[in-house]
Amino acid sequence: MSDLMSQAVDLMIAGMGFVFVFLIILVFATTFMSRIINRFTAPEPATPARTPRAKPSAPASADPDTAEAIRKAIAQYRARHKK
């Protein structure tokens, strides 16, 4: 039984070692590719400053049908969500 356990531990260490080495290589490869990309691409142009937009003017008043529909919707909502 101990021979089987030692083989299992050896296999586990070997597997974890391969995964660790692969991840280290992956980190270096992505860092290297990032440096290459940054070297050969043009820098991004500066974004122009945003100018404040004028707020759209709200209508002075809604027509009576719309106002009545809004009042009914608010009343219905409040009736359903009483606490």
C-alpha positions in Angstrom: 0.0 0.0 0.0 2.8 2.4 0.8 4.4 1.8 -2.7 1.1 2.8 -4.2 0.8 5.9 -2.1 4.4 7.0 -2.9 3.6 6.6 -6.6 0.5 8.7 -6.2 2.4 11.4 -4.3 5.1 11.4 -7.0 2.5 11.7 -9.8 0.7 14.5 -7.9 3.9 16.5 -7.5 4.9 16.0 -11.1 1.4 17.1 -12.3 1.4 20.2 -10.0 5.0 21.0 -11.1 4.0 20.8 -14.8 1.0 23.1 -14.2 3.1 25.6 -12.2 5.8 25.7 -14.9 3.1 26.1 -17.6 1.5 29.0 -15.7 4.9 30.7 -15.3 5.6 30.4 -19.0 2.1 31.7 -19.7 2.7 34.8 -17.6 6.0 35.6 -19.3 4.5 35.0 -22.7 1.6 37.4 -22.1 3.9 40.0 -20.7 6.2 39.7 -23.7 3.3 39.9 -26.1 1.9 43.0 -24.3 5.3 44.8 -24.6 5.5 43.9 -28.3 2.0 45.2 -29.0 2.6 48.4 -27.1 5.8 49.0 -29.0 4.4 48.6 -32.5 1.0 50.3 -32.0 0.4 54.0 -32.2 -0.6 55.7 -29.0 -4.3 56.5 -28.6 -5.3 60.0 -29.4 -6.3 62.2 -26.5 -10.0 62.5 -26.1 -11.3 66.0 -26.5 -12.9 67.7 -23.5 -16.6 67.3 -23.4 -18.7 70.3 -23.7 -21.7 70.5 -21.5 -24.9 69.9 -23.4 -27.9 72.1 -23.1 -30.7 70.4 -21.1 -33.7 69.8 -23.2 -36.6 71.9 -22.2 -39.5 70.0 -20.7 -42.9 70.8 -22.1 -44.8 73.4 -20.0 -47.7 71.1 -19.4 -48.9 67.7 -20.6 -52.2 67.3 -22.3 -55.1 66.5 -20.0 -55.5 62.9 -21.2 -51.8 62.2 -20.4 -52.0 63.8 -17.0 -55.1 61.8 -16.1 -53.4 58.6 -17.2 -50.3 59.4 -15.1 -52.5 60.1 -12.1 -54.4 56.8 -12.5 -51.1 54.9 -12.9 -49.7 56.5 -9.7 -52.8 55.7 -7.8 -52.8 52.1 -9.0 -49.2 51.7 -8.1 -49.7 53.1 -4.6 -52.7 50.9 -4.0 -50.7 47.7 -4.9 -47.6 48.6 -2.9 -49.1 49.8 0.4 -47.0 48.9 3.4 
